[in-house]
Amino acid sequence: MKTLSVHEAKTTLSAVLAVVERNHERFVICRHGKPIADLVPHRAQDRLTPHPVMRKIDIRYDPCESLSREEWPEEET
């Protein structure tokens, strides 16, 4: 992973983005030698793989089932 100063990142942003796009390289942008941001290639999410938290949800009823008369909210007059 290469490092860039904020000034280098600002002045060569287009070229750096081209390198990230072409070579899938990662950069760390530093201010006064301390890392402040990571510049990484975009990674598209796989929409078919469920999120790990969503796998833990267990629905124990049919969400498409109609409500019974008792479950409907009462109308205000």
C-alpha positions in Angstrom: 0.0 0.0 0.0 1.5 3.3 -1.0 1.2 6.5 1.0 0.5 10.0 -0.2 0.5 13.3 1.5 -2.6 15.4 1.3 -0.8 17.8 -1.0 0.3 15.0 -3.3 -3.3 13.6 -3.3 -4.8 16.9 -4.2 -2.3 17.7 -7.0 -2.3 14.3 -8.6 -5.8 13.0 -7.9 -6.7 12.1 -11.5 -3.5 10.2 -12.0 -3.9 8.4 -8.6 -7.5 7.5 -9.4 -6.3 6.1 -12.8 -3.8 3.8 -11.0 -6.4 2.7 -8.5 -8.8 1.9 -11.4 -6.3 0.2 -13.6 -4.1 -1.7 -11.1 -6.4 -2.0 -8.2 -3.8 -0.4 -5.9 -4.6 1.0 -2.5 -3.3 4.3 -1.2 -3.1 5.8 2.3 -3.5 9.6 2.5 -1.5 11.1 5.3 -1.4 14.5 7.0 1.9 15.3 8.8 2.8 11.6 8.5 -0.3 10.3 10.2 -2.8 8.3 8.1 -6.2 10.0 7.7 -7.9 8.2 4.8 -7.7 5.1 2.6 -8.2 5.3 -1.1 -9.3 1.8 -2.3 -10.9 0.4 -5.4 -14.6 0.2 -5.4 -16.0 -3.3 -4.7 -19.6 -3.9 -5.8 -21.7 -5.8 -3.3 -23.1 -9.2 -4.1 -26.9 -8.7 -3.8 -27.5 -12.4 -3.7 -25.5 -13.1 -0.5 -27.5 -11.9 2.6 -25.8 -9.7 5.1 -24.6 -11.7 8.2 -26.9 -9.9 10.5 -29.9 -10.6 8.3 -29.2 -14.3 8.4 -29.8 -14.3 12.2 -33.4 -12.9 11.8 -35.9 -15.7 12.3 -39.5 -14.8 11.3 -41.9 -17.3 12.9 -45.0 -16.2 11.0 -46.1 -15.7 7.5 -45.6 -11.9 6.8 -48.0 -12.2 3.9 -50.9 -13.6 5.9 -53.9 -11.3 6.3 -54.7 -9.8 9.7 -57.7 -11.2 11.6 -60.6 -8.9 12.7 -59.1 -8.6 16.2 -55.7 -7.5 14.8 -57.0 -4.6 12.8 -56.8 -1.2 14.6 -60.1 0.3 15.7 -61.4 3.2 13.7 -61.8 6.5 15.5 -65.1 8.2 15.0 
